[in-house]
């Protein structure tokens, strides 16, 4: 029996699936306590007047199997926009069918088609299966860089700080 994998742009009707994928990914990454996004927030920021990101939905035989959420970044060194992959997730029962690879190829195609200079993402250092997968696609780790983040109360304090 053959399996049909379809990739398509997400619509508002996909919001419950997108939120479910985000929560399943957070659970896998042992970060469920940080997954506080709501459908209303996703609706505003994915489909509102100023979308901040895009989503591709992967279906296997008509069933939602995974997703990729991405947005445009910019490289001052390259002088071109880039595609930044925020989240990629394939439900466990659909892994091994090529869904993740299809999503990555689709995003690479979008980056080239749009004239972007980079396609990049982060991966947790303990996620060896994902790292092996990304290396198999030709990705190179940027081990000399570390991600820095300011959120929540620290972000509010920083924003309220008077410049000297």
N, C-alpha and C positions, 0 to 999 in steps of 0.2 A: 504494500500500500504506500503510495507516495504522499509526501507531506508538502503542503503549500504554505510558503512563508510570504506574507504580504507586508510591506512597509508603507506607511501613509502618514501624512501630517495629522496631528491631533486636532480635534475639534472640541468645542465646549461639552459635547456629549461624552467625551472621554475623561472629564474631570474626575469622576469616581475611580476610574482605572488608574489615572496618573497618581492620585493621592494614595491609592492602595499600593502601587509600585514603590512610591517613595517610602511608605511605612515598611514594606517588606525589605527594601534595601537597608533602611535604618536598622531593622532587626538583625539582618545578616551582618552588618558592620558593628553590631553591639552598641548602637547609638540611638536606640528607640526613644530614649528620654529626650533627645534633641529634635525629634521629628514632630514639630508643633504646627506645621503648615495646615491651612484649612482650604476647603474647596473655594471659598469666597476669595481668599488671597490668590490662589492659583488662577482663578477666573480673571481677576483684575490684572495680574502681571503676565499672564500668557495670552489672554484674549481681549484685554481692555484696549483703551485708546492708544496707549504707549507700551506695547508688549516688550518685556524685558528679556524674554527667552522664547525658544521654540521647542516643540516636542515632536518626535517621531515615534509612532506606535508600531510595534511589530505584532502581527497576528500569525498564529499557526492554525491552519485549517479553520479560520474565522474566529479563533479564541485569542483574546489579548495575552500575549506571551512575554512582552518586555517593552522597554522604552528607552529613549535617549533624550535627555533634556540638555540643551546647549544654548549658547549666546555668543554674541560678537565681542571679541576683545580687541586690543590694539597693541602692536609692537612698535615702540619708538625706534628700536634698533633696526628693524626690517623696514619700517615706514609703511606698514600695511596692516589692515585688520587681520584678525585671526578668528578661528572657531574654537571656543572653549567648551569642552564637554563637562558639564557639572555632574550628571548622573547617567550611568548606563546600568540597566538591570534586566536580567532575563530570569524568569521564574525557574526554579530548579528542575521541574519536570520537562522543561523545554530546552535545557542545556544539552549541548552535544549535537544539536540539529543545525548549527550554523547561524543561529539567530543573532548572536552577539557580533559575529564577523560581518554579517549582512548590515547590521546597524553601523558598524565602524566604517565599512566601505561606503555606505550611503553618506555619512558625515564627511568623509574624505572627499567624495565626489562634490558635495556642496561647497566645501572649502575651495577646491580647485575651480569650480564653476563660478564662484563669486570673486575669484582673484585674491583670495586670502593668502598670507604668507606662512601661516602656522595652523596646526591642529594640535591642541594640547589638552591635558587633563591631569588630575592627581589620582593617586591610588594609595591606599593604606599600606604601609610597609610590611605588614604581616600577611597581606592578601596574596600569597604566592601563586594561587591558580590564576588570578587576574594579571599579575605581573608576567607570568609565563605567556599568557594569551597575548598581552600587549607586545611583548618582545617578538612573538611569532609574526606579528603584523609589521615589524620593523621599527617599533617605538624604541627610543633611547631614554633611559632614566636621566633626570637632571639632578643628580645626587648632591651637587654643590649648592643647590637652592633649598631653602626651607620655607614653608608656608607660615605666614604671620597673620594673626586675626585679632580683631577687636570687636566684641559683641556686647549686647545687653547693657548693663550698668556701666561697664568700662567705656563703651562707645559713647554713651550719654555724657559721662564725665569728660571725656576727651573733647567732645563737641562743645561743651560748656566752658572749656578752658580758655582763658584770655591769652591771646598771642602777645609775646613780649615785644 
